């Protein structure tokens, strides 16, 4: 029987272990036993808290998405100019936190696993909708008629530039992948409002 008060500590340890194991192997081909061992507990206890590896992965991605959202909100504090806020959202997508090897491994597997799991697919749609909504709120203040198309373009470029950055050989990797997205944004802003 698990000790009272230990659940938050153990679930956090398991979530961190999922991210680390997937980051190290580069795939979902990890076992609950490997995850539990990294977290310093038994497989039975890991199953007690999450029930399955899929549930552990979903909890890990929720954790990553929560941290990502918190970082964006923190970075947006005090900023009122819509162009500056859009730039902040873009830059936050390529922050040090999001470019950590373990986090990268989890993100890449998130996209792949969303094709096989309804719950993971739903979580990915939530992420896409929130990103689009945040971009739209700012873009409508600057380019109202083009806002939906540009928000879709920025979101697609964030995902694409991120994936290309992490999968490219170091020689072919852009030093600042966010610059690609910022350049796209500039193409759609009135000249006097470019970032």
NUNUTOR-681148 format. One line per field, with one value per atom (N, C-alpha, C, O): atom name; x, y, z. Coordinates in pm, whole numbers, plus 50000, padded with zeros to 5 digits. Layout:
residues N
atome: (CA	...) $
x: (X	...) $
y: (Y	...) $
z: (Z	...) $
end
This chain:
residues 195
atome: (N	CA	C	O	N	CA	C	O	N	CA	C	O	N	CA	C	O	N	CA	C	O	N	CA	C	O	N	CA	C	O	N	CA	C	O	N	CA	C	O	N	CA	C	O	N	CA	C	O	N	CA	C	O	N	CA	C	O	N	CA	C	O	N	CA	C	O	N	CA	C	O	N	CA	C	O	N	CA	C	O	N	CA	C	O	N	CA	C	O	N	CA	C	O	N	CA	C	O	N	CA	C	O	N	CA	C	O	N	CA	C	O	N	CA	C	O	N	CA	C	O	N	CA	C	O	N	CA	C	O	N	CA	C	O	N	CA	C	O	N	CA	C	O	N	CA	C	O	N	CA	C	O	N	CA	C	O	N	CA	C	O	N	CA	C	O	N	CA	C	O	N	CA	C	O	N	CA	C	O	N	CA	C	O	N	CA	C	O	N	CA	C	O	N	CA	C	O	N	CA	C	O	N	CA	C	O	N	CA	C	O	N	CA	C	O	N	CA	C	O	N	CA	C	O	N	CA	C	O	N	CA	C	O	N	CA	C	O	N	CA	C	O	N	CA	C	O	N	CA	C	O	N	CA	C	O	N	CA	C	O	N	CA	C	O	N	CA	C	O	N	CA	C	O	N	CA	C	O	N	CA	C	O	N	CA	C	O	N	CA	C	O	N	CA	C	O	N	CA	C	O	N	CA	C	O	N	CA	C	O	N	CA	C	O	N	CA	C	O	N	CA	C	O	N	CA	C	O	N	CA	C	O	N	CA	C	O	N	CA	C	O	N	CA	C	O	N	CA	C	O	N	CA	C	O	N	CA	C	O	N	CA	C	O	N	CA	C	O	N	CA	C	O	N	CA	C	O	N	CA	C	O	N	CA	C	O	N	CA	C	O	N	CA	C	O	N	CA	C	O	N	CA	C	O	N	CA	C	O	N	CA	C	O	N	CA	C	O	N	CA	C	O	N	CA	C	O	N	CA	C	O	N	CA	C	O	N	CA	C	O	N	CA	C	O	N	CA	C	O	N	CA	C	O	N	CA	C	O	N	CA	C	O	N	CA	C	O	N	CA	C	O	N	CA	C	O	N	CA	C	O	N	CA	C	O	N	CA	C	O	N	CA	C	O	N	CA	C	O	N	CA	C	O	N	CA	C	O	N	CA	C	O	N	CA	C	O	N	CA	C	O	N	CA	C	O	N	CA	C	O	N	CA	C	O	N	CA	C	O	N	CA	C	O	N	CA	C	O	N	CA	C	O	N	CA	C	O	N	CA	C	O	N	CA	C	O	N	CA	C	O	N	CA	C	O	N	CA	C	O	N	CA	C	O	N	CA	C	O	N	CA	C	O	N	CA	C	O	N	CA	C	O	N	CA	C	O	N	CA	C	O	N	CA	C	O	N	CA	C	O	N	CA	C	O	N	CA	C	O	N	CA	C	O	N	CA	C	O	N	CA	C	O	N	CA	C	O	N	CA	C	O	N	CA	C	O	N	CA	C	O	N	CA	C	O	N	CA	C	O	N	CA	C	O	N	CA	C	O	N	CA	C	O	N	CA	C	O	N	CA	C	O	N	CA	C	O	N	CA	C	O	N	CA	C	O	N	CA	C	O	N	CA	C	O	N	CA	C	O	N	CA	C	O	N	CA	C	O	N	CA	C	O	N	CA	C	O	N	CA	C	O	N	CA	C	O	N	CA	C	O	N	CA	C	O	N	CA	C	O	N	CA	C	O	N	CA	C	O	N	CA	C	O	N	CA	C	O	N	CA	C	O	N	CA	C	O	N	CA	C	O	N	CA	C	O	N	CA	C	O	N	CA	C	O	N	CA	C	O	N	CA	C	O	N	CA	C	O	N	CA	C	O	N	CA	C	O	N	CA	C	O	N	CA	C	O	N	CA	C	O	N	CA	C	O	N	CA	C	O	N	CA	C	O	N	CA	C	O	N	CA	C	O	N	CA	C	O	N	CA	C	O	N	CA	C	O) $
x: (50086	50000	50089	50181	50064	50145	50132	50026	50241	50240	50159	50163	50084	50003	50094	50197	50055	50133	50243	50305	50268	50376	50331	50414	50200	50152	50206	50256	50199	50252	50401	50447	50476	50621	50647	50732	50577	50599	50547	50609	50433	50383	50476	50499	50529	50626	50751	50804	50799	50916	50890	50977	50772	50737	50727	50774	50667	50656	50795	50822	50883	51020	51094	51175	51066	51128	51079	51158	50951	50898	50970	51016	50979	51044	51190	51239	51260	51401	51420	51509	51337	51350	51321	51395	51216	51183	51292	51330	51341	51449	51575	51644	51606	51727	51713	51807	51598	51580	51534	51557	51470	51419	51290	51248	51228	51103	51017	51057	50897	50804	50833	50762	50934	50968	51042	51150	50984	51036	50930	50811	50973	50879	50845	50917	50734	50696	50805	50834	50864	50971	51090	51147	51129	51240	51205	51287	51083	51038	51038	51089	50980	50972	51111	51136	51200	51337	51404	51469	51389	51449	51388	51457	51259	51191	51216	51176	51283	51317	51201	51187	51118	51005	50976	51036	50884	50848	50751	50684	50746	50650	50507	50421	50485	50349	50305	50189	50395	50361	50336	50245	50416	50397	50259	50187	50223	50091	49980	49873	50005	49906	49872	49755	49974	49952	49894	49813	49934	49893	49812	49736	49827	49749	49810	49792	49883	49944	50055	50066	50136	50242	50181	50234	50071	50005	49963	49983	49904	49863	49983	49973	50095	50217	50264	50302	50261	50305	50213	50260	50082	49987	50015	50014	50039	50070	50200	50211	50298	50425	50405	50462	50325	50302	50219	50241	50123	50049	50144	50132	50238	50338	50421	50440	50469	50548	50465	50512	50341	50253	50220	50209	50204	50178	50298	50282	50418	50539	50557	50597	50526	50535	50437	50474	50313	50213	50254	50238	50307	50353	50466	50470	50557	50669	50620	50667	50525	50471	50404	50427	50320	50252	50352	50335	50456	50560	50630	50654	50664	50734	50647	50699	50515	50423	50392	50338	50426	50394	50453	50571	50367	50411	50417	50441	50395	50399	50257	50168	50236	50101	50095	49987	50209	50212	50187	50261	50086	50053	50169	50188	50246	50359	50464	50520	50491	50588	50536	50615	50407	50349	50357	50383	50335	50347	50491	50517	50584	50726	50761	50838	50707	50733	50680	50747	50561	50505	50596	50623	50641	50730	50860	50903	50924	51054	51039	51128	50929	50907	50896	50930	50849	50838	50974	50985	51078	51214	51305	51426	51246	51324	51415	51401	51506	51597	51519	51558	51409	51329	51278	51283	51228	51172	51278	51247	51401	51508	51594	51695	51557	51628	51611	51501	51717	51707	51592	51524	51568	51460	51323	51234	51308	51182	51160	51048	51267	51259	51211	51122	51269	51228	51080	51010	51034	50892	50804	50702	50842	50762	50753	50645	50866	50865	50776	50701	50784	50699	50553	50464	50530	50395	50324	50209	50393	50334	50310	50204	50405	50391	50280	50196	50281	50184	50042	49945	50028	49895	49822	49699	49896	49835	49773	49688	49814	49766	49675	49604	49677	49600	49503	49543	49376	49275	49299	49281	49340	49362	49484	49481	49589	49708	49675	49718	49598	49554	49472	49488	49384	49302	49390	49367	49491	49583	49661	49684	49702	49773	49681	49726	49554	49459	49440	49428	49438	49427	49546	49529	49666	49787	49775	49800	49738	49727	49623	49647	49509	49404	49447	49417	49516	49561	49665	49659	49758	49860	49794	49824	49703	49633	49552	49554	49482	49401	49487	49451	49600	49690	49743	49750	49780	49830	49720	49742	49602	49489	49454	49427	49454	49418	49508	49461	49634	49729	49725	49727	49720	49721	49598	49608	49485	49361	49374	49304	49463	49484	49573	49572	49649	49747	49704	49711	49660	49619	49488	49489	49379	49253	49208	49168	49213	49160	49250	49201	49379	49473	49502	49569	49452	49490	49474	49567	49361	49347	49454	49513	49478	49577	49718	49794	49752	49887	49907	50015	49804	49814	49842	49925	49771	49795	49937	50004	49982	50118	50224	50320	50206	50303	50304	50411	50186	50179	50246	50320	50220	50282	50434	50508	50479	50623	50690	50804	50623	50680	50703	50812	50599	50613	50719	50804	50713	50807	50951	51041	50973	51110	51166	51285	51080	51122	51164	51270	51080	51110	51235	51321	51247	51368	51492	51597	51480	51596	51646	51766	51554	51597	51636	51709	51588	51621	51737	51793	51773	51882	52018	52037	52110	52250	52296	52247	52387	52432	52480	52463	52539	52590	52477	52494	52361	52248	52146	52047	52170	52075	52087	52197	51973	51982	52013	51964	52097	52135	52016	52006	51926	51808	51684	51642	51624	51508	51390	51308	51382	51272	51280	51179	51401	51418	51336	51287	51322	51242	51097	51033	51046	50907	50889	50789	50985	50977	50982	50915	51061	51069	50934	50889	50869	50734	50636	50557	50643	50556	50581	50486	50707	50741	50686	50649	50680	50627	50479	50430	50410	50267	50229	50112	50323	50293	50310	50395	50231	50255	50400	50454	50463	50607	50645	50748	50566	50602	50585	50628	50522	50500	50586	50570	50677	50760	50841	50876	50870	50947	51095	51179) $
y: (49881	50000	50124	50134	50219	50341	50423	50426	50489	50575	50700	50756	50744	50865	50985	51000	51070	51191	51171	51268	51047	51020	51028	51035	51027	51024	51136	51109	51264	51370	51355	51383	51312	51294	51182	51195	51071	50956	50978	50936	51044	51069	51165	51149	51264	51355	51279	51301	51190	51109	51022	51007	50965	50881	50964	50922	51081	51169	51207	51201	51245	51280	51160	51174	51041	50918	50885	50840	50905	50882	50972	50925	51100	51196	51157	51160	51121	51083	50955	50948	50855	50727	50745	50693	50818	50840	50926	50902	51024	51107	51026	51050	50934	50853	50753	50734	50688	50586	50646	50588	50762	50825	50763	50792	50679	50616	50578	50589	50533	50485	50340	50282	50282	50142	50128	50068	50182	50166	50091	50096	50024	49946	50021	50110	49982	50037	50004	50083	49887	49845	49941	49979	49982	50077	50212	50274	50256	50384	50379	50470	50272	50258	50252	50314	50178	50167	50303	50337	50382	50516	50604	50688	50583	50663	50609	50672	50494	50438	50368	50373	50302	50228	50103	50080	50024	49900	49926	50029	49832	49840	49840	49910	49760	49752	49888	49926	49960	50092	50190	50273	50181	50267	50241	50334	50113	50077	50127	50168	50123	50171	50318	50356	50399	50542	50577	50669	50506	50545	50440	50475	50314	50211	50157	50040	50242	50195	50290	50403	50242	50326	50444	50555	50419	50527	50638	50756	50603	50703	50779	50899	50710	50777	50879	50991	50837	50926	51048	51160	51027	51138	51234	51356	51180	51266	51343	51460	51278	51344	51458	51566	51436	51542	51655	51771	51621	51728	51813	51935	51747	51816	51911	52027	51861	51943	52060	52173	52032	52138	52241	52360	52196	52289	52380	52502	52323	52404	52502	52616	52456	52542	52659	52774	52632	52736	52835	52956	52782	52869	52960	53078	52904	52984	53096	53209	53065	53169	53278	53397	53238	53338	53425	53547	53364	53440	53537	53653	53489	53573	53687	53789	53669	53772	53879	53985	53853	53950	54087	54100	54188	54325	54369	54486	54277	54311	54338	54255	54453	54488	54504	54495	54528	54545	54410	54315	54399	54270	54209	54087	54291	54238	54178	54072	54245	54194	54065	53974	54057	53936	53817	53705	53842	53734	53685	53564	53779	53742	53660	53564	53697	53625	53483	53390	53465	53330	53247	53131	53304	53232	53195	53080	53292	53265	53162	53079	53168	53072	52929	52834	52914	52780	52717	52595	52799	52749	52779	52791	52789	52822	52706	52594	52734	52629	52511	52396	52539	52431	52337	52215	52393	52311	52244	52150	52289	52231	52131	52084	52097	51995	51860	51828	51779	51652	51561	51501	51551	51465	51520	51445	51652	51715	51699	51674	51715	51696	51554	51536	51455	51316	51296	51226	51356	51343	51411	51354	51531	51601	51521	51505	51470	51394	51271	51239	51202	51085	51123	51045	51241	51294	51298	51254	51352	51360	51221	51196	51133	50998	50921	50859	50927	50849	50902	50828	51029	51088	51019	51024	50955	50884	50752	50697	50699	50569	50575	50479	50685	50694	50811	50925	50782	50887	50992	51111	50948	51042	51131	51250	51073	51153	51249	51364	51202	51287	51405	51518	51379	51485	51589	51709	51543	51633	51718	51837	51659	51734	51840	51951	51807	51905	52021	52137	51991	52097	52192	52314	52135	52218	52306	52427	52247	52323	52435	52547	52405	52506	52621	52737	52588	52694	52784	52906	52722	52801	52892	53011	52836	52914	53027	53140	52998	53098	53212	53329	53178	53281	53370	53492	53308	53386	53473	53590	53415	53489	53613	53719	53599	53712	53832	53945	53808	53917	53963	54083	53867	53901	53981	54067	53954	54028	54177	54258	54212	54353	54423	54545	54344	54400	54382	54476	54262	54233	54152	54032	54215	54144	54051	53938	54094	54010	53890	53786	53903	53794	53707	53605	53746	53681	53529	53460	53472	53325	53254	53155	53303	53238	53251	53154	53368	53390	53309	53256	53299	53218	53072	53008	53020	52882	52867	52767	52965	52960	52962	52886	53049	53057	52925	52873	52872	52746	52633	52553	52626	52521	52538	52440	52662	52687	52659	52610	52687	52654	52503	52458	52427	52280	52232	52150	52282	52238	52276	52194	52400	52445	52369	52336	52340	52263	52122	52074	52056	51919	51916	51830	52009	52013	52040	51980	52129	52162	52039	52011	51966	51853	51731	51645	51720	51603	51625	51529	51751	51781	51754	51764	51720	51709	51848	51949	51853	51982	52078	52199	52027	52114	52186	52299	52121	52176	52248	52303	52249	52302	52454	52507	52526	52671	52704	52639	52806	52842	52893	52868	52963	53020	52983	53060	52867	52826	52922	52932	52994	53090	53203	53266	53228	53336	53307	53400	53181	53142	53185	53239	53161	53193	53344	53399	53411	53557	53624	53724	53568	53621	53608	53700	53494	53474	53578	53635	53600	53700	53837	53908	53873	54004	54022	54134	53915	53924	53964	54020	53936	53962	54086	54126	54147	54268	54390	54389	54495	54619	54662	54643	54720	54751	54828	54799	54925	55005	54930	54978	54809	54733	54608	54530	54587	54467	54458	54559	54334	54311	54318	54301) $
z: (50000	50000	50000	50082	49908	49904	50031	50094	50068	50187	50160	50050	50261	50250	50227	50293	50134	50105	50003	49959	49965	49870	49724	49634	49700	49561	49475	49366	49519	49432	49403	49292	49502	49484	49385	49297	49401	49314	49172	49075	49160	49025	48951	48831	49020	48958	48917	48808	49003	48970	48848	48763	48839	48723	48595	48489	48606	48488	48438	48318	48529	48490	48433	48341	48487	48436	48296	48212	48269	48134	48034	47930	48067	47977	47956	47842	48061	48051	47970	47885	47995	47922	47774	47690	47741	47600	47535	47421	47608	47557	47531	47432	47618	47603	47489	47412	47478	47373	47241	47135	47247	47127	47076	46964	47157	47112	47232	47347	47198	47301	47337	47419	47278	47305	47438	47445	47541	47677	47756	47723	47859	47940	48069	48112	48127	48257	48358	48448	48344	48434	48426	48529	48303	48287	48349	48417	48325	48379	48532	48598	48588	48733	48795	48899	48732	48784	48789	48887	48683	48679	48788	48846	48817	48920	49060	49158	49071	49202	49270	49392	49191	49250	49169	49064	49216	49148	49034	49030	48940	48829	48881	48829	48986	49043	49096	49079	49160	49213	49098	49106	48993	48876	48814	48779	48802	48750	48843	48797	48973	49069	49043	49047	49017	48999	48862	48852	48758	48623	48546	48456	48580	48514	48386	48354	48311	48186	48142	48191	48050	47994	47917	47921	47847	47773	47868	47838	47981	48079	48134	48162	48151	48197	48093	48127	47966	47859	47849	47832	47860	47856	47971	47952	48090	48206	48182	48220	48120	48091	47992	48010	47888	47790	47850	47819	47935	48005	48088	48093	48153	48234	48146	48181	48032	47941	47888	47884	47849	47798	47905	47876	48029	48139	48161	48176	48162	48179	48063	48084	47943	47824	47837	47811	47877	47896	48004	47988	48114	48223	48177	48212	48097	48047	47956	47965	47869	47781	47864	47842	47958	48042	48117	48126	48170	48242	48148	48183	48028	47932	47878	47835	47880	47831	47935	47901	48061	48166	48135	48100	48147	48126	47981	47952	47889	47746	47698	47717	47638	47590	47439	47380	47375	47231	47163	47189	47076	47015	46936	46940	46865	46788	46880	46851	46990	47087	47152	47179	47175	47234	47137	47179	47008	46908	46905	46906	46901	46900	47024	47015	47137	47263	47257	47301	47202	47187	47098	47129	46989	46896	46965	46961	47028	47094	47207	47228	47280	47389	47337	47408	47214	47156	47131	47118	47126	47102	47222	47206	47339	47459	47498	47448	47588	47637	47693	47674	47763	47821	47712	47728	47602	47495	47409	47336	47417	47335	47413	47360	47536	47612	47541	47496	47529	47456	47501	47418	47631	47679	47638	47600	47646	47607	47457	47413	47379	47234	47202	47118	47269	47246	47277	47203	47384	47420	47315	47275	47270	47169	47040	46984	46993	46868	46879	46787	46991	47013	47033	47001	47084	47102	46965	46953	46864	46731	46672	46614	46686	46630	46702	46638	46833	46913	46896	46915	46860	46839	46723	46715	46634	46522	46566	46495	46682	46727	46848	46876	46920	47044	47038	47015	47059	47059	47166	47141	47285	47396	47368	47397	47312	47279	47164	47165	47068	46957	47009	46963	47105	47165	47233	47220	47306	47376	47275	47299	47165	47061	47000	46972	46979	46926	47024	46983	47154	47255	47244	47245	47234	47219	47095	47102	46980	46855	46867	46821	46927	46941	47032	47003	47140	47232	47164	47176	47094	47024	46921	46913	46843	46741	46806	46757	46913	46982	47035	47021	47095	47148	47036	47050	46924	46810	46751	46720	46735	46678	46760	46705	46891	46978	46952	46955	46926	46902	46756	46728	46663	46521	46479	46392	46540	46505	46535	46476	46627	46659	46556	46545	46481	46388	46242	46163	46208	46070	46076	46048	46110	46136	46024	46052	45898	45790	45760	45716	45784	45755	45878	45866	45993	46119	46117	46157	46073	46076	45993	46038	45870	45784	45841	45840	45891	45944	46073	46096	46157	46279	46243	46306	46141	46096	46043	46072	45967	45913	46021	46016	46120	46231	46308	46339	46340	46415	46338	46395	46207	46124	46119	46125	46107	46103	46237	46240	46346	46478	46485	46519	46452	46457	46359	46394	46235	46133	46163	46149	46204	46234	46354	46357	46451	46568	46527	46566	46448	46405	46320	46339	46225	46140	46224	46200	46321	46403	46478	46481	46539	46622	46541	46590	46416	46336	46240	46188	46215	46122	46184	46305	46098	46136	46182	46131	46276	46331	46224	46238	46116	46009	45936	45890	45927	45852	45939	45889	46066	46163	46172	46192	46159	46177	46322	46414	46342	46478	46558	46678	46492	46557	46476	46390	46502	46423	46434	46343	46546	46561	46459	46429	46406	46307	46180	46116	46145	46028	46049	45958	46169	46200	46210	46163	46272	46284	46146	46123	46056	45920	45850	45783	45867	45810	45866	45792	45997	46059	45996	45963	45981	45924	45783	45745	45707	45571	45570	45472	45679	45684	45763	45764	45829	45904	45814	45725	45837	45763	45786	45896	45684	45690	45816	45876	45855	45973	46103	46208	46098	46219	46228	46322	46135	46137	46263	46324	46303	46426	46394	46483) $
end
